[in-house]
Amino acid sequence: MNAPHRVLSLATLYPNAAHPRFGTFVARSLEALAARGDWEVTVVNPIGLPPIPFGHYRALAEAAVDATEHGVNVLRPRFMLLPKIGGRFNPGAIARAVLPFARRLHAEKPFDLVDAQFFYPDGPAAARIAKALGLPFAIKARGADISYWGAKPYALRMMREAAQEATGLLAVSEALASDMAALGFPRGKIAVHYTGLDRTLFHPRDKAEARRDVARRFGIALDESAPLLATVGALIPRKGQAFVIRALPQWPRARLLLVGKGEDEAHLRALAAELGVAERVHFLGSLDHRALPPVLSAADAMVLPSASEGLANAWVEALACGTPLVITDAGGARELVKSGTAGRIAARDSTAIAEAVQALLAAPPSPGDVAREAAAFSWEAHAAALAARYETLLQAR
């Protein structure tokens, strides 16, 4: 067997001790690639800290620790961060922090490729690192990096420059690839690379048993015959949990499970109280992946009215658990919801969401049929596609 290729992967979006659920899908992707044996993966997870770490930055400072995690070497250098105002400086700060030891590691045992797991600030930083090392590089777009940072002129300029210099680009959906091209990224360089899925965790479970599990674990009284909805995503306005809460009064017996944490939590709690549904809206917080499948299997629908997405992992995970979707026409939604079995695509307002949910409740598809809508997804298939793409980039050099 030939010696494995070596990739240096830059990932600001990656789990650490302070934020163990942050970017878990990036970690699973690179772990799956490393598990193949034909690519050796070194992750650089830069930790941005202000000159004097305060508040939650103290925990981040303590999390800036190198380790080998699930077969992947993870390095966590610190870089200077100016909270709220430093966005335009982050790519340069990251490159300056990473380059010294990247040069050393490359001299000791050469890398074949540099990649960035998020388009900004990772992409422009990776471009500088790859140029300094004389290596080809790839950048992956995931959704929010394009919709959010692409709306900021200074970031878009740096992203376009990095895209032009890159050997190849990846996008998590065809829709996102089109959005990238519309922003001026070279469409001929973009390959679509769908997310993966842990099929040992995400598969249909008995709904009644799953509801009992959720009720016991979270101390919630669940009527097995009442509608149960789940929403999985950070509690931020972009994910649209408020639209689901506003629809809830239309189902007097229904309950809503909100999985995630974020800045919008206080507003969502206040909204539920204002509408008189607070006792039926349950905030479960951030859950480990092993705790998520029972929640999804217990639900009649996973409802996520996002303003923008790439192709959300939560969509695929819900389908794999046999739970249909009610989602907005965001990102790769139509690449996943191709039939009524997978769910409904609805407008981003509470009335449309209520109607879509009601249609599913009136004629629910079988969990087995729903799960087959996600049959093509696995981390093994994802890693094989990524390895093939990287090989192509090396040959194109």
C-alpha positions as CSV (number, residue, x, y, z in Angstrom):
1,M,0.0,0.0,0.0
2,N,1.3,3.5,-0.9
3,A,2.0,5.9,1.9
4,P,-1.1,8.0,2.7
5,H,-1.4,11.5,1.4
6,R,-1.3,14.3,4.0
7,V,-3.7,17.1,4.3
8,L,-3.4,20.2,6.6
9,S,-7.0,21.2,7.3
10,L,-7.8,24.6,8.6
11,A,-11.1,24.6,10.6
12,T,-12.3,27.5,12.9
13,L,-15.5,25.5,13.0
14,Y,-14.5,22.5,15.1
15,P,-15.3,21.0,18.5
16,N,-13.2,21.9,21.5
17,A,-13.5,21.5,25.3
18,A,-15.3,24.8,25.7
19,H,-17.7,24.1,22.8
20,P,-18.0,20.4,22.3
21,R,-20.9,20.6,19.9
22,F,-19.4,23.3,17.7
23,G,-18.8,22.0,14.2
24,T,-19.2,18.3,15.0
25,F,-20.1,17.6,11.4
26,V,-16.6,19.0,10.4
27,A,-15.0,16.7,12.9
28,R,-17.0,13.6,11.7
29,S,-16.0,14.4,8.1
30,L,-12.3,14.6,8.8
31,E,-12.4,11.6,11.1
32,A,-14.1,9.6,8.4
33,L,-11.4,10.6,5.9
34,A,-8.6,9.7,8.3
35,A,-10.3,6.3,9.0
36,R,-9.9,5.3,5.3
37,G,-6.1,5.1,5.7
38,D,-5.3,6.8,2.4
39,W,-5.2,10.3,3.9
40,E,-3.4,11.4,7.0
41,V,-5.3,14.4,8.5
42,T,-3.8,17.2,10.6
43,V,-6.4,19.7,11.8
44,V,-5.5,23.2,12.7
45,N,-8.4,24.6,14.9
46,P,-7.3,28.3,15.6
47,I,-8.7,29.7,18.8
48,G,-9.4,33.4,18.6
49,L,-8.9,35.3,21.9
50,P,-8.9,39.0,22.8
51,P,-5.8,40.5,24.4
52,I,-7.3,39.9,27.9
53,P,-9.6,36.8,27.8
54,F,-12.8,37.6,29.7
55,G,-16.2,35.9,30.1
56,H,-16.6,32.9,27.9
57,Y,-13.2,33.6,26.3
58,R,-11.6,32.2,29.5
59,A,-13.0,28.8,28.8
60,L,-11.8,29.1,25.2
61,A,-8.3,29.9,26.4
62,E,-8.3,26.8,28.5
63,A,-9.5,24.8,25.4
64,A,-6.6,25.8,23.3
65,V,-4.9,22.4,23.8
66,D,-3.4,20.2,21.1
67,A,-4.6,16.6,21.1
68,T,-5.2,13.4,19.0
69,E,-8.9,13.1,18.7
70,H,-10.6,10.0,17.1
71,G,-7.6,9.4,14.9
72,V,-7.0,13.0,13.9
73,N,-4.2,15.2,15.1
74,V,-5.7,18.5,16.2
75,L,-3.6,21.6,16.8
76,R,-5.2,24.6,18.5
77,P,-3.0,27.7,18.2
78,R,-4.2,31.0,19.5
79,F,-4.7,34.1,17.4
80,M,-5.5,37.7,18.3
81,L,-9.2,38.4,18.1
82,L,-10.9,41.8,18.4
83,P,-14.5,40.9,19.4
84,K,-17.3,42.3,17.2
85,I,-15.0,44.5,15.1
86,G,-12.2,42.3,14.0
87,G,-13.8,40.3,11.3
88,R,-11.8,41.8,8.5
89,F,-8.5,41.1,10.3
90,N,-9.1,37.4,11.2
91,P,-7.7,35.7,8.1
92,G,-4.4,37.5,8.4
93,A,-4.2,36.9,12.1
94,I,-4.9,33.2,11.6
95,A,-2.3,32.9,8.9
96,R,0.3,34.6,11.0
97,A,-0.5,32.3,14.0
98,V,-0.5,29.1,11.9
99,L,2.4,29.6,9.5
100,P,5.4,29.1,11.8
101,F,4.4,25.6,12.9
102,A,2.9,24.8,9.6
103,R,6.3,25.4,8.0
104,R,7.9,23.3,10.7
105,L,5.5,20.4,10.3
106,H,5.8,20.6,6.5
107,A,9.6,20.5,6.7
108,E,9.5,17.4,9.0
109,K,7.0,15.5,6.9
110,P,5.6,17.3,3.8
111,F,1.9,17.9,3.3
112,D,0.3,17.3,-0.1
113,L,-2.7,19.6,0.3
114,V,-4.1,22.4,2.4
115,D,-7.8,22.8,2.8
116,A,-10.2,25.1,4.6
117,Q,-13.4,23.8,6.1
118,F,-15.3,27.1,6.1
119,F,-15.1,29.8,3.5
120,Y,-14.4,32.8,5.9
121,P,-12.1,33.4,7.6
122,D,-10.6,30.0,6.9
123,G,-10.5,30.3,3.1
124,P,-8.4,33.4,2.8
125,A,-6.1,32.2,5.6
126,A,-5.6,28.9,3.9
127,A,-4.8,30.6,0.7
128,R,-1.9,32.4,2.4
129,I,-0.7,29.3,4.1
130,A,-0.8,27.2,0.9
131,K,1.1,29.8,-1.0
132,A,3.8,30.0,1.6
133,L,4.2,26.2,1.6
134,G,3.9,25.9,-2.2
135,L,0.9,23.5,-2.0
136,P,-2.5,23.2,-3.8
137,F,-5.5,24.1,-1.6
138,A,-9.3,23.6,-1.5
139,I,-12.0,25.6,0.3
140,K,-15.4,24.2,1.4
141,A,-18.5,26.3,1.6
142,R,-21.2,25.2,4.1
143,G,-24.0,27.8,3.9
144,A,-23.8,30.6,6.5
145,D,-20.2,31.4,5.4
146,I,-21.6,32.3,2.0
147,S,-24.9,34.0,3.0
148,Y,-23.5,35.9,6.0
149,W,-19.9,36.8,5.0
150,G,-20.7,37.1,1.3
151,A,-22.9,40.1,2.3
152,K,-19.9,41.9,3.7
153,P,-17.9,43.7,1.0
154,Y,-14.5,43.3,2.7
155,A,-15.1,39.6,3.3
156,L,-16.5,38.9,-0.2
157,R,-13.4,40.5,-1.8
158,M,-11.1,38.2,0.2
159,M,-13.3,35.2,-0.5
160,R,-13.3,35.9,-4.3
161,E,-9.5,36.3,-4.3
162,A,-9.1,33.0,-2.4
163,A,-11.6,31.2,-4.7
164,Q,-9.7,32.3,-7.8
165,E,-6.4,31.1,-6.3
166,A,-7.8,27.8,-5.0
167,T,-7.1,24.5,-6.8
168,G,-10.7,23.5,-6.1
169,L,-13.8,24.5,-4.2
170,L,-16.5,22.4,-2.5
171,A,-20.2,23.2,-1.7
172,V,-22.6,21.1,0.4
173,S,-25.4,21.5,-2.1
174,E,-26.1,22.4,-5.8
175,A,-28.1,25.4,-4.6
176,L,-25.1,26.6,-2.6
177,A,-22.8,26.1,-5.6
178,S,-25.2,28.3,-7.6
179,D,-25.1,31.0,-4.9
180,M,-21.3,30.9,-4.9
181,A,-21.2,31.4,-8.7
182,A,-23.7,34.3,-8.4
183,L,-21.2,36.0,-6.1
184,G,-18.4,35.7,-8.6
185,F,-16.7,32.4,-7.6
186,P,-15.5,30.3,-10.5
187,R,-18.3,27.7,-11.1
188,G,-15.9,25.4,-12.9
189,K,-13.9,24.8,-9.8
190,I,-16.9,24.0,-7.6
191,A,-17.8,20.3,-6.8
192,V,-20.8,19.4,-4.7
193,H,-19.9,17.3,-1.7
194,Y,-22.9,16.3,0.4
195,T,-22.8,15.8,4.2
196,G,-22.4,12.4,5.9
197,L,-24.5,10.5,8.4
198,D,-23.7,8.1,11.3
199,R,-26.0,5.3,10.3
200,T,-25.3,3.4,13.5
201,L,-27.0,6.2,15.4
202,F,-29.6,7.6,13.0
203,H,-32.2,5.1,12.0
204,P,-35.9,4.6,12.8
205,R,-36.8,3.6,16.3
206,D,-40.2,2.6,17.8
207,K,-42.0,6.0,18.2
208,A,-43.8,5.1,21.4
209,E,-40.6,3.8,23.0
210,A,-38.7,6.9,21.8
211,R,-41.3,9.1,23.4
212,R,-41.0,7.3,26.7
213,D,-37.3,7.7,26.5
214,V,-37.6,11.5,25.8
215,A,-40.2,11.9,28.6
216,R,-38.0,10.1,31.1
217,R,-34.7,11.8,30.1
218,F,-36.1,15.4,30.1
219,G,-38.9,15.1,32.6
220,I,-41.6,15.9,30.1
221,A,-45.1,14.4,30.2
222,L,-45.8,13.3,26.6
223,D,-49.1,11.9,25.5
224,E,-48.3,9.2,23.0
225,S,-51.3,10.2,20.9
226,A,-50.6,14.0,20.8
227,P,-48.7,15.6,18.0
228,L,-45.0,16.2,18.8
229,L,-42.7,18.4,16.7
230,A,-39.0,18.8,17.0
231,T,-36.8,21.7,15.8
232,V,-33.0,21.1,15.7
233,G,-30.7,24.1,15.3
234,A,-29.0,26.9,17.1
235,L,-31.4,29.3,18.7
236,I,-30.7,32.2,16.4
237,P,-33.2,34.2,14.3
238,R,-31.9,32.7,11.0
239,K,-33.2,29.3,12.1
240,G,-36.7,30.6,12.5
241,Q,-37.9,28.8,15.7
242,A,-40.2,31.7,16.4
243,F,-42.4,30.8,13.3
244,V,-42.9,27.3,14.8
245,I,-43.9,28.7,18.2
246,R,-46.3,31.1,16.5
247,A,-47.9,28.1,14.7
248,L,-48.3,26.0,17.9
249,P,-51.6,27.6,19.1
250,Q,-53.3,25.9,16.1
251,W,-52.7,22.5,17.7
252,P,-54.0,22.6,21.3
253,R,-52.4,19.3,22.3
254,A,-49.1,19.5,20.4
255,R,-45.8,19.9,22.0
256,L,-42.5,21.3,20.6
257,L,-39.0,20.1,21.4
258,L,-36.3,22.7,20.7
259,V,-32.8,21.3,20.5
260,G,-30.0,23.9,20.6
261,K,-28.7,26.9,22.4
262,G,-28.2,30.5,21.3
263,E,-28.8,34.2,21.6
264,D,-32.5,34.0,20.7
265,E,-33.5,31.7,23.7
266,A,-34.8,34.5,25.9
267,H,-36.9,35.9,23.1
268,L,-38.4,32.5,22.2
269,R,-39.3,31.8,25.8
270,A,-41.0,35.2,26.1
271,L,-42.9,34.5,22.9
272,A,-44.1,31.2,24.1
273,A,-45.3,32.8,27.3
274,E,-47.0,35.6,25.4
275,L,-48.9,33.1,23.2
276,G,-49.9,30.9,26.2
277,V,-48.0,27.9,25.0
278,A,-45.0,28.0,27.3
279,E,-45.9,24.7,29.0
280,R,-45.9,23.0,25.6
281,V,-42.5,24.3,24.4
282,H,-39.5,22.4,25.8
283,F,-36.0,23.8,25.6
284,L,-33.7,20.7,25.6
285,G,-30.4,22.6,25.1
286,S,-27.5,21.3,23.1
287,L,-27.5,17.5,22.9
288,D,-24.8,15.0,22.3
289,H,-25.4,13.2,19.0
290,R,-26.3,10.0,20.9
291,A,-29.1,11.8,22.6
292,L,-30.5,13.3,19.4
293,P,-31.9,10.1,17.6
294,P,-34.6,9.4,20.2
295,V,-35.8,13.0,20.0
296,L,-36.1,12.8,16.2
297,S,-37.7,9.4,16.3
298,A,-40.2,10.6,18.8
299,A,-41.4,13.5,16.7
300,D,-44.0,13.5,14.0
301,A,-42.1,16.1,12.1
302,M,-38.8,18.0,12.2
303,V,-39.7,21.6,11.5
304,L,-36.9,24.1,10.7
305,P,-37.9,27.3,8.9
306,S,-34.4,28.6,8.2
307,A,-33.8,31.8,6.3
308,S,-30.7,30.3,4.7
309,E,-28.9,26.9,4.8
310,G,-26.4,24.9,2.8
311,L,-27.7,21.4,3.3
312,A,-28.4,21.1,7.0
313,N,-27.2,17.9,8.8
314,A,-30.3,18.0,10.9
315,W,-32.4,17.5,7.8
316,V,-30.6,14.3,6.8
317,E,-30.5,13.0,10.4
318,A,-34.3,13.5,10.8
319,L,-35.0,11.7,7.6
320,A,-32.7,8.8,8.6
321,C,-34.7,8.5,11.8
322,G,-37.9,8.2,9.8
323,T,-39.1,11.7,10.6
324,P,-40.4,13.8,7.7
325,L,-39.4,17.5,7.3
326,V,-41.2,20.8,7.2
327,I,-38.5,23.2,6.0
328,T,-38.3,26.4,3.9
329,D,-37.0,26.6,0.4
330,A,-33.5,27.3,1.6
331,G,-30.2,26.0,0.2
332,G,-30.4,22.4,-0.8
333,A,-33.9,21.8,0.5
334,R,-35.2,20.7,-2.9
335,E,-32.3,18.3,-3.3
336,L,-33.5,16.5,-0.2
337,V,-37.3,16.9,-0.2
338,K,-38.1,15.4,-3.5
339,S,-41.4,13.9,-2.6
340,G,-44.2,14.1,-0.1
341,T,-42.6,11.1,1.7
342,A,-39.6,13.3,2.8
343,G,-41.9,16.1,3.9
344,R,-43.0,19.5,2.8
345,I,-41.3,22.8,1.7
346,A,-43.2,25.7,3.1
347,A,-43.1,29.5,3.0
348,R,-41.3,31.1,6.0
349,D,-44.4,32.2,7.9
350,S,-46.4,30.5,10.7
351,T,-49.6,29.9,8.6
352,A,-47.7,28.1,5.8
353,I,-45.8,26.1,8.4
354,A,-49.0,25.1,10.2
355,E,-50.6,24.0,7.0
356,A,-47.6,21.9,6.0
357,V,-47.4,20.2,9.4
358,Q,-51.1,19.6,9.3
359,A,-50.8,17.8,6.0
360,L,-48.2,15.5,7.4
361,L,-50.2,14.8,10.5
362,A,-53.2,14.0,8.4
363,A,-51.4,11.5,6.2
364,P,-48.1,10.5,7.9
365,P,-45.6,8.5,5.7
366,S,-44.2,5.4,7.3
367,P,-40.8,5.8,9.1
368,G,-39.2,3.2,6.9
369,D,-40.2,5.0,3.7
370,V,-39.0,8.3,5.1
371,A,-35.6,6.8,6.1
372,R,-35.1,5.5,2.6
373,E,-35.1,9.2,1.5
374,A,-31.7,9.4,3.2
375,A,-30.3,6.1,2.0
376,A,-27.5,7.7,0.0
377,F,-26.0,9.4,3.1
378,S,-23.2,7.9,5.2
379,W,-19.9,9.1,6.5
380,E,-18.2,6.3,4.6
381,A,-19.7,7.6,1.3
382,H,-18.9,11.1,2.2
383,A,-15.2,10.3,3.0
384,A,-14.9,8.3,-0.3
385,A,-16.2,11.3,-2.2
386,L,-13.8,13.7,-0.4
387,A,-10.8,11.5,-1.0
388,A,-11.6,11.2,-4.7
389,R,-12.0,15.0,-4.9
390,Y,-8.7,15.6,-3.2
391,E,-7.0,13.1,-5.5
392,T,-8.4,15.0,-8.5
393,L,-6.9,18.2,-7.1
394,L,-3.5,16.7,-6.6
395,Q,-3.5,15.5,-10.2
396,A,-4.6,18.9,-11.5
397,R,-1.7,20.6,-9.8
